[in-house]
Amino acid sequence: MEDIRFPLFADAGLNFYSNSIIVSKKLQREREALIPGLVRAILRASRRDRQPAEATDALLRVRGPRGTAR
């Protein structure tokens, strides 16, 4: 799989808040079936990042920093 890059709008002189998921034409053409799973995984991670810090701390105490049960 190609490297994942996160372009910043500010690098192009644009200052606005936005969320985007961009895939290459090659990925879309050759492996289109992967795209819905990619979007779901990104959304799941985004939601998890918004959890209160206390919940994250509790999860790390139970699961450990690598997500494996202690």
C-alpha positions as CSV (number, residue, x, y, z in Angstrom):
1,M,0.0,0.0,0.0
2,E,1.2,3.5,-0.8
3,D,2.4,5.8,2.0
4,I,-0.3,7.7,3.7
5,R,0.2,11.5,3.5
6,F,-1.7,14.2,5.4
7,P,-1.5,17.4,3.3
8,L,-2.2,20.6,5.3
9,F,-4.5,23.1,3.7
10,A,-2.4,25.9,5.3
11,D,0.6,24.7,3.2
12,A,-1.5,25.9,0.2
13,G,-2.3,29.2,1.8
14,L,-5.9,28.1,2.9
15,N,-6.9,28.9,6.4
16,F,-10.2,27.1,7.2
17,Y,-11.3,24.1,9.2
18,S,-12.2,21.1,7.3
19,N,-11.9,17.3,7.3
20,S,-11.2,15.4,4.2
21,I,-10.2,11.9,3.1
22,I,-8.4,11.8,-0.2
23,V,-7.4,8.6,-1.9
24,S,-5.2,8.3,-5.0
25,K,-6.8,7.5,-8.4
26,K,-4.8,4.4,-8.5
27,L,-6.2,3.1,-5.2
28,Q,-9.7,4.1,-6.3
29,R,-9.2,2.3,-9.6
30,E,-7.4,-0.8,-8.4
31,R,-8.7,-1.4,-4.9
32,E,-12.0,0.5,-4.6
33,A,-13.4,-2.1,-2.2
34,L,-10.9,-1.0,0.5
35,I,-12.1,2.6,0.6
36,P,-15.3,2.1,2.8
37,G,-13.2,0.2,5.4
38,L,-10.6,2.9,5.3
39,V,-13.3,5.6,5.9
40,R,-14.8,3.5,8.8
41,A,-11.4,3.0,10.4
42,I,-10.6,6.8,10.2
43,L,-14.0,7.7,11.6
44,R,-13.7,5.2,14.5
45,A,-10.2,6.6,15.4
46,S,-11.5,10.1,15.2
47,R,-14.4,9.4,17.6
48,R,-12.0,7.6,19.9
49,D,-9.7,10.6,20.0
50,R,-12.6,12.8,21.2
51,Q,-13.2,10.7,24.3
52,P,-12.7,12.4,27.6
53,A,-9.1,12.1,28.9
54,E,-10.4,10.1,32.0
55,A,-11.8,7.4,29.7
56,T,-8.5,7.2,27.8
57,D,-6.5,7.0,31.0
58,A,-8.8,4.2,32.3
59,L,-8.5,2.3,29.1
60,L,-4.7,2.5,29.1
61,R,-4.6,1.3,32.7
62,V,-6.8,-1.8,31.7
63,R,-5.5,-2.5,28.2
64,G,-2.0,-1.1,28.3
65,P,-0.4,1.4,25.8
66,R,-0.3,-1.1,23.0
67,G,-4.0,-2.1,23.3
68,T,-3.3,-5.6,24.7
69,A,-4.8,-6.9,27.9
70,R,-2.4,-6.9,30.8
